[in-house]
Amino acid sequence: MLASAIREFATSTKSALVAAAFFESTVQVWDLKSQTQTCEFPTLFSSGARNLALAADGRMLVAGLSTVSGGVASYEVPSGNKLWERTLNFPSRLQFDPTGYSILCTINRKSMLRIDASTGTTIELVDGIVRCIEGPYGDSLFVPLKEGGRPYSLIAAGRNFEISRLSFALLSAEFSPQSVCLAEAAGPVRCISRDDGRLQWICDPDKNSHVLLLHYSPRLDAFFGVLRHLNISGLSNLVRFDVTSGMMERVCDLDSWDVAFVDATDQLVTSSGEIRDLSDGALVGRLSFPLREYPDE
């Protein structure tokens, strides 16, 4: 079976650039506005651990290799010149903070590491926290080790709120000016107030589906999600959540194993190369991603 070779995406929050990694250590960067490839270069990368991140201005990319003797490396875009590299054990979930000055990642499956984006040196190491999601409004959501059932910790408006776990894994979290929206594995989507930590609404998909990825659009003032159907291979939907009520509506079908939301254009790109408008799901373009041969199912 011939299909897309793309395994993982990273997007820029302030430009229309999308980084797409494919088998196994090569990255392409695409411009969604012109629908053209801007560069391609080899990287330190392995798929499956969310080990790709693009700086807000699109000028720096970091990639990771999640093995016991793995590491993280930084590259200049579009030249592909390596800026720095360091050894780390099982790095995963790479992301730039909203300022772009530091990079957050999980290491050893049990600690959160903050790295200086310009040098690759350690700024902070926190044991027992496996993930920190920092939002554009000055908030942070901390995810502790699942052992012991410790709740998530939301720091917002200068206060600390505890959010109970409803599942074994947090899949995605996204901030709006009023709230934070959480999606958990085989569980519901919840919206929590940034002002007082209270539950604003909850939306529970059917038992054979969950929301893999969340996104908030300021222009459309809505949360969006990728609803994956667990009993139907490859099928998912782009859905929209009303910010006030949590009512979920289907926008369009997606036939793709990975997707990325693009803040600057209010679009979604899929591993099959489709570019879709978030407002109505319309297909507005297609990127010519590389293909590879997969074993037939």
C-alpha positions as CSV (number, residue, x, y, z in Angstrom):
1,M,0.0,0.0,0.0
2,L,1.4,3.4,-1.0
3,A,0.6,6.2,1.4
4,S,2.1,9.3,3.0
5,A,5.5,9.0,4.6
6,I,4.8,11.8,7.1
7,R,4.9,10.6,10.7
8,E,4.8,13.8,12.8
9,F,4.1,17.5,12.6
10,A,5.2,20.7,14.3
11,T,3.7,24.1,13.6
12,S,4.7,27.7,14.2
13,T,2.3,29.9,16.2
14,K,3.2,33.2,14.4
15,S,3.8,32.0,10.8
16,A,2.2,29.7,8.3
17,L,5.1,27.2,8.4
18,V,4.6,23.5,9.1
19,A,7.4,21.1,9.8
20,A,6.8,17.5,8.7
21,A,9.0,14.6,9.7
22,F,9.1,11.4,7.7
23,F,11.0,8.1,7.8
24,E,13.0,8.3,9.8
25,S,15.3,11.3,10.3
26,T,14.3,13.8,7.7
27,V,12.3,16.9,8.1
28,Q,10.6,19.1,5.5
29,V,9.3,22.6,6.2
30,W,6.2,23.8,4.2
31,D,4.6,27.2,3.8
32,L,0.8,26.9,3.9
33,K,0.2,30.2,2.3
34,S,2.2,29.4,-0.9
35,Q,1.7,25.6,-0.5
36,T,5.3,25.1,-1.3
37,Q,8.2,23.3,0.4
38,T,10.8,25.8,1.8
39,C,13.5,23.3,2.9
40,E,14.4,19.7,3.7
41,F,17.3,18.5,5.9
42,P,18.3,15.5,8.0
43,T,17.6,15.5,11.8
44,L,17.9,13.6,15.0
45,F,14.4,12.2,15.2
46,S,12.3,9.2,16.0
47,S,8.5,9.1,15.6
48,G,6.0,8.2,18.2
49,A,7.1,10.5,21.1
50,R,6.0,13.9,19.8
51,N,9.7,14.8,19.3
52,L,9.4,17.7,16.9
53,A,8.8,21.4,17.7
54,L,9.0,24.6,15.7
55,A,9.7,28.0,17.2
56,A,7.0,30.7,17.0
57,D,8.8,32.6,14.3
58,G,9.6,29.4,12.4
59,R,13.4,30.1,12.4
60,M,14.4,27.2,14.7
61,L,13.4,23.5,14.8
62,V,14.2,21.0,17.6
63,A,14.0,17.3,17.2
64,G,14.5,14.4,19.5
65,L,15.5,10.7,19.5
66,S,13.6,8.9,22.3
67,T,15.9,6.0,23.3
68,V,18.0,5.3,26.4
69,S,21.0,7.0,24.7
70,G,18.9,9.4,22.8
71,G,19.1,13.2,22.6
72,V,17.7,16.5,21.4
73,A,19.2,18.7,18.7
74,S,18.3,22.2,17.4
75,Y,18.5,23.3,13.8
76,E,18.3,26.6,12.0
77,V,15.5,27.0,9.5
78,P,15.7,27.1,6.5
79,S,19.4,26.3,6.2
80,G,19.2,23.1,8.4
81,N,22.5,24.0,10.1
82,K,22.7,22.3,13.5
83,L,22.9,24.8,16.3
84,W,23.4,22.5,19.3
85,E,22.9,18.9,20.3
86,R,22.8,17.1,23.7
87,T,22.4,13.6,25.0
88,L,19.2,12.8,27.0
89,N,17.5,9.6,28.1
90,F,14.1,9.1,26.4
91,P,13.2,12.7,25.6
92,S,9.6,13.2,24.5
93,R,6.9,15.9,24.0
94,L,9.2,18.6,22.9
95,Q,7.6,22.1,22.8
96,F,8.7,25.7,22.9
97,D,7.4,27.9,25.6
98,P,5.2,30.9,24.4
99,T,8.2,33.3,24.6
100,G,10.4,31.0,22.5
101,Y,13.3,31.4,25.0
102,S,13.1,27.8,26.4
103,I,12.1,24.3,25.3
104,L,10.2,21.9,27.5
105,C,10.3,18.1,27.3
106,T,9.9,15.0,29.3
107,I,12.9,12.8,30.1
108,N,13.2,9.3,31.5
109,R,9.4,9.2,31.5
110,K,9.4,10.8,34.9
111,S,10.8,14.3,34.9
112,M,10.2,17.7,33.2
113,L,13.2,19.4,31.7
114,R,13.4,23.1,30.6
115,I,16.2,23.8,28.1
116,D,17.6,27.1,27.0
117,A,16.6,27.4,23.4
118,S,19.7,29.3,22.3
119,T,22.3,27.0,24.0
120,G,20.7,23.7,24.8
121,T,21.7,24.0,28.5
122,T,19.5,23.0,31.4
123,I,17.5,25.8,33.0
124,E,15.3,23.6,35.3
125,L,14.7,20.0,36.1
126,V,11.5,18.9,38.0
127,D,11.2,15.3,39.1
128,G,7.7,13.8,39.4
129,I,6.3,16.1,36.7
130,V,6.1,14.5,33.3
131,R,4.6,17.4,31.4
132,C,4.1,21.2,31.6
133,I,1.8,22.9,29.1
134,E,2.3,26.7,29.1
135,G,-0.4,28.8,27.5
136,P,-0.3,32.2,25.7
137,Y,-2.1,34.0,28.5
138,G,0.6,33.3,31.2
139,D,-1.0,30.0,32.5
140,S,0.6,26.6,33.1
141,L,-0.8,23.1,33.5
142,F,1.4,20.6,35.3
143,V,0.9,16.9,34.8
144,P,2.4,14.7,37.6
145,L,3.3,11.0,37.3
146,K,0.1,9.0,37.0
147,E,1.2,6.7,39.8
148,G,-0.6,7.7,43.0
149,G,-3.4,9.4,41.1
150,R,-2.1,12.9,41.9
151,P,-4.3,15.6,40.2
152,Y,-3.2,18.0,37.5
153,S,-2.2,21.4,38.7
154,L,-3.4,24.6,37.0
155,I,-1.6,27.9,37.7
156,A,-3.7,30.7,36.4
157,A,-4.3,34.3,37.5
158,G,-1.6,33.9,40.2
159,R,-3.5,31.0,41.8
160,N,-3.0,27.3,41.9
161,F,-6.0,25.0,41.2
162,E,-6.2,21.2,41.4
163,I,-7.9,19.3,38.5
164,S,-8.8,15.7,39.1
165,R,-7.8,13.0,36.7
166,L,-10.6,11.1,34.9
167,S,-8.3,8.9,32.8
168,F,-4.9,7.3,32.8
169,A,-3.5,9.9,30.3
170,L,-3.9,13.5,29.3
171,L,-3.9,13.7,25.5
172,S,-4.2,17.4,24.9
173,A,-4.8,20.7,26.7
174,E,-5.5,24.1,25.2
175,F,-6.0,27.6,26.7
176,S,-8.5,30.3,25.8
177,P,-8.7,33.7,27.5
178,Q,-11.3,32.4,29.9
179,S,-10.5,28.7,30.3
180,V,-8.4,25.6,29.7
181,C,-9.8,22.7,27.8
182,L,-8.5,19.1,28.5
183,A,-8.9,15.9,26.6
184,E,-8.1,12.5,28.2
185,A,-7.6,9.0,26.8
186,A,-10.9,7.2,26.5
187,G,-12.4,10.0,28.5
188,P,-14.3,13.2,28.2
189,V,-13.3,16.7,27.1
190,R,-13.6,19.2,30.0
191,C,-13.4,23.0,30.2
192,I,-12.1,24.5,33.4
193,S,-12.3,28.2,34.3
194,R,-9.0,30.1,34.6
195,D,-10.6,32.4,37.2
196,D,-11.6,29.9,39.8
197,G,-10.7,26.4,38.6
198,R,-14.4,25.3,38.4
199,L,-15.8,23.0,35.7
200,Q,-17.5,25.0,33.1
201,W,-18.7,22.1,30.9
202,I,-18.0,18.5,30.0
203,C,-18.5,16.7,26.7
204,D,-18.2,12.9,26.7
205,P,-17.9,11.3,23.3
206,D,-19.2,7.7,22.9
207,K,-17.2,4.9,24.5
208,N,-15.5,4.0,21.3
209,S,-13.9,7.4,20.6
210,H,-11.9,10.1,22.2
211,V,-10.4,13.5,21.3
212,L,-6.7,13.2,20.4
213,L,-5.8,16.9,19.9
214,L,-7.3,20.2,20.9
215,H,-7.0,23.7,19.5
216,Y,-8.4,27.2,20.3
217,S,-9.0,29.8,17.6
218,P,-9.3,33.4,18.9
219,R,-10.7,34.6,15.6
220,L,-13.5,32.0,15.6
221,D,-13.7,31.9,19.4
222,A,-14.1,28.2,19.5
223,F,-12.3,25.1,20.6
224,F,-11.6,22.4,17.9
225,G,-10.6,18.8,18.3
226,V,-9.7,15.7,16.4
227,L,-12.2,13.0,17.4
228,R,-10.7,9.5,16.8
229,H,-12.9,6.5,16.4
230,L,-11.1,3.6,18.2
231,N,-13.0,0.8,16.4
232,I,-12.7,2.2,12.9
233,S,-9.1,2.2,11.6
234,G,-7.9,5.6,10.3
235,L,-11.3,7.4,10.7
236,S,-11.5,10.6,12.6
237,N,-13.5,13.8,12.5
238,L,-12.7,17.5,12.9
239,V,-15.1,18.7,15.6
240,R,-15.9,22.1,17.1
241,F,-16.8,22.8,20.7
242,D,-18.9,25.8,21.7
243,V,-16.8,27.7,24.3
244,T,-19.8,28.4,26.5
245,S,-21.9,25.2,26.4
246,G,-19.4,22.6,25.2
247,M,-21.8,21.5,22.5
248,M,-19.9,19.4,20.0
249,E,-20.5,19.5,16.3
250,R,-18.8,17.6,13.5
251,V,-17.1,19.9,10.9
252,C,-15.7,17.3,8.5
253,D,-14.2,13.8,8.2
254,L,-10.5,13.2,8.3
255,D,-8.7,10.2,6.8
256,S,-5.2,10.7,8.3
257,W,-3.0,9.3,11.1
258,D,-1.6,12.7,12.1
259,V,-2.8,16.3,11.9
260,A,-1.7,19.7,13.0
261,F,-3.6,22.9,13.7
262,V,-2.0,26.1,12.3
263,D,-2.7,29.2,14.4
264,A,-1.6,31.8,11.9
265,T,-4.0,30.6,9.2
266,D,-6.9,29.0,11.2
267,Q,-6.3,25.8,9.1
268,L,-5.6,22.2,9.7
269,V,-3.1,20.1,7.7
270,T,-3.2,16.3,7.6
271,S,-0.5,13.7,6.9
272,S,-2.2,13.0,3.6
273,G,-1.4,16.6,2.6
274,E,-4.9,18.1,2.9
275,I,-5.2,21.7,4.1
276,R,-8.6,22.4,5.5
277,D,-10.3,25.6,6.7
278,L,-11.3,25.4,10.4
279,S,-14.5,27.4,9.9
280,D,-16.2,24.9,7.6
281,G,-13.8,22.1,7.0
282,A,-13.5,23.0,3.3
283,L,-10.5,21.6,1.4
284,V,-8.4,24.7,0.4
285,G,-5.2,23.1,-0.8
286,R,-3.0,20.0,-0.8
287,L,0.7,19.6,0.0
288,S,2.8,17.1,-2.0
289,F,4.2,15.1,0.9
290,P,6.5,12.2,0.1
291,L,5.0,8.7,-0.2
292,R,6.3,5.3,0.9
293,E,5.2,1.7,0.6
294,Y,3.5,0.1,3.6
295,P,2.7,-3.6,4.2
296,D,-0.9,-4.4,3.2
297,E,-3.2,-4.9,6.1
